[in-house]
Amino acid sequence: MNKTLVSLTTVVLAAGLIAPPPAHAEIRVFACEPEWAALAREIGGDKIDAFSATHAGQDPHHIRAKPSLIAKIRRTDLLFCSGAGLEVGWLPLLLQRGAPARIQPGKPGYLMATDHIEVLEQTTVTDRSFGDVHPEGNPHAHLDPRNLPLLATVLQQRLATLDKINAEYYRDRAANFTAAWGRRLAAWEVRRSALKGMPVIVHHRTWSYMVRWLGLREIASLESKPGIPPTPSHLSALLQTVRTQPVKAILLTPYDPTGPADWLHGKTGIPIVTLPYTVSRDAGPGALARLFENMLSQLERAHGIR
């Protein structure tokens, strides 16, 4: 390039006639589940790049520590997961294989949701004869919407620690999210009162937080023990139970096996309701609110409210 062209380019850039290249996100977030990637996008906006290791159709207990995930976590600034043993089968391996020190346990870049909320079903039992129990408690904390404002605040603080230049930006977004979420919770509270006491059967302990929030009455679980498929004797006993207690719905996630629910439905006619467990992998602002709207609408239909 000759000197005249160089000088002209310099003048044009200085005058603002050529736009500078777009700014890149400051913080790379590796979320173990889609709900945490979605919350990160709500609070981090265009200052972060959030990736989810799992998608809505996967059981987050059971995924492989694939090379692509190892490569992704090596470039991560903030790790955001459920914790309470949900990812115990694969996350430790990812952390061991080249994950940076900044996202290891105890560092600001390591964030487990269940470290910051009231965890249900904690136990000292570790005997596998009790099934696939989580001694740390139930990890499915995102299914109580009251937990999300708490976690939004924690997330905002972590982002501000990692990216001090944009700290005010994160605070503003967290404040806006929390205020809007509070209005939604108030509206959902009205609908919640109509669902209180609704008798349901679950497949797994996935729905414990939602059941507590809505005041549903969990009659039984299709699994013989957590994570253990039902035995014929368990299903027979369950059949006797529902013949004496009315049940409005059998609740499944999109990834639960349908065989036991289909069997019970065939014997009793109890509707099977497959509720959304989480949001899509690339979910943007508003997706978390739509998740709970969808849940409430399906439960209201099953209960005969709509």
Secondary structure, 3 states (H helix, E strand, C coil): CCHHHHHHHHHHHHCCCCCCCCCCCCEEEEECCHHHHHHHHHHHHHHEEEEECCCCCCCCCCCCCCHHHHHHHCCCCEEEECCCCCCCCCHHHHHHCCCCHHHCCCCCCEEEHHHCCCCCCCCCCCCHHHCCCCCCCCCCHHHCCCHHHHHHHHHHHHHHHHCHHHHHHHHHHHHHHHHHHHHHHHHHHHHHHHHCCCEEEECCHHHHHHHHHHCCEEEEECCCECCECCCHHHHHHHHHHHHHCCCCEEEECCCCCCHHHHHHHHHHCCCEEECCCCCCCCCCCCHHHHHHHHHHHHHHHHHCCC
